[in-house]
Amino acid sequence: MDFYDRDIVSIKDFTREEIEALLDLSEKMVPYAMGEKTWKPLSGRILGNLFFEPSTRTRLSFESAAHRLGANVIDVSEMSMTSISKGETLADTIRMVDAYCDAIVLRHPHEGAARLAAKFSINPVINAGDGAGSHPTQTLLDLFTMRSCKGSIDGLNIALVGDLKYGRTVHSLSDALTVFGAKLTLVAPEQLQMPDDIVKHLKDKGCHVRQTDNLEEVISDTDVLYVTRIQKERFPDPTEYRKVAGMYRIDNSMLREAQKDMIVMHPLPRIDEIAPEVDTTEHAKYFEQAFNGIPVRMALLMAILGGEGI
Amino acid sequence: MKEIKVAPIRNGTVIDHITAGQALNVLKILGVNENTIDSTISVLIKVPSKKGVGWKDVVKVEDRELDPRMVDKIALIAPDATIVIIRDFIVAEKYKVKLDDIVSGLVKCSNPHCITNKGEPVEPEFRVVSRSPPKLRCMYCDRTLTRISDNLL
């Protein structure tokens, strides 16, 4: 399967077989990601990190993945210091950065930014989140975590909880889970439910979807509880934010209703959606999930940059 | 039923089989306003279709032929419309509008956060995901376009 020079813009651009090949490659990367073995197949290659929005995990894990494989990273740490603040278009910024590196990682507040970047860049572009749109590398690491913990994704009952309207991770993830034959329960207050066109798209693809605002009624038959933060920055109206913030809080008393092997995931950062007491239970997989960002992004860099020995 | 009479035109264009209720949007596409009317325009709204199925609108514009970009836009709001070009009372040309699989530069994305609405040097592009009624999906932000007629460029 050839990923060389390919843009990673949306998970929808990939078939199930391609996703599985990337997950298999991610598995091979784990000992290198943990530092147990060293390997520098991308020595001399340069990754350009362009983050127009704040990010901790995605940015650091791309850097770490690049360094683990021997690649160098250039980035812009403060957008206000760049020509973008002078009104340069994203298209021009991309053409310039493209000339300085071998692949671009882009996070941007506007939906479709990565698709645009891919159009103007000769080198491959990896979408690290574009507004409320796609976040394909997060999706891959989520799928990797589910597959590692549960053995297979087919037929799992997966509950997505929290901000399903603005949360980009759940939009990408729900689409991919449909491809893998999972059953979805969308748990959110009405004003934060998954957009209708996405729900329709999932159903059209044959996914079993149910929607509710009541987490208690679904937790007992859930295999994967995927919790998201209700993101203050995505709310145009702060009063609307205050109304729904803190509606779902996962703690040990709630987890008493859950199956013993149910896993709890979260793309992080969490605020108060998951109580710290959950961290030490067998259910908690969110820190493992955050680690998985490294092997998955290593696999992607290897695949698109054609590292030796792939 | 008594046939509706509108005088035949000598030269011009008849836009027939317009989806009922879309005639005013067709006028908008033609750029018809108080400053641009320099010939007779007849508008028929909700007339019975001769095919016997449902209703249609018809627009007749005298002394004017449409440019291809206008025809492409009409296809977006009235995918079954027919363009009839009349020269000297005779039908010189007659064809159905055609909706291509990809629509470029005719309509803007209805998502205000889409990168194509942010002054970048690209034309909005959409994939046609259904044809009757037309439904477009933005090739950048992946959102389905709501209310095509409100977003025509």
Interface residues (C-beta under 8 A of the other chain):
Chain A: S10 K12 T89 L90 A91 H108 P109 H110 E111 G112 A113 R115 L116 K119 D130 G131 A132 G133 S134 D197
Chain B: C109 N111 H113 C114 I115 T116 K118 G119 E120 P121 V122 C138 M139 Y140 C141 D142 R143 T144
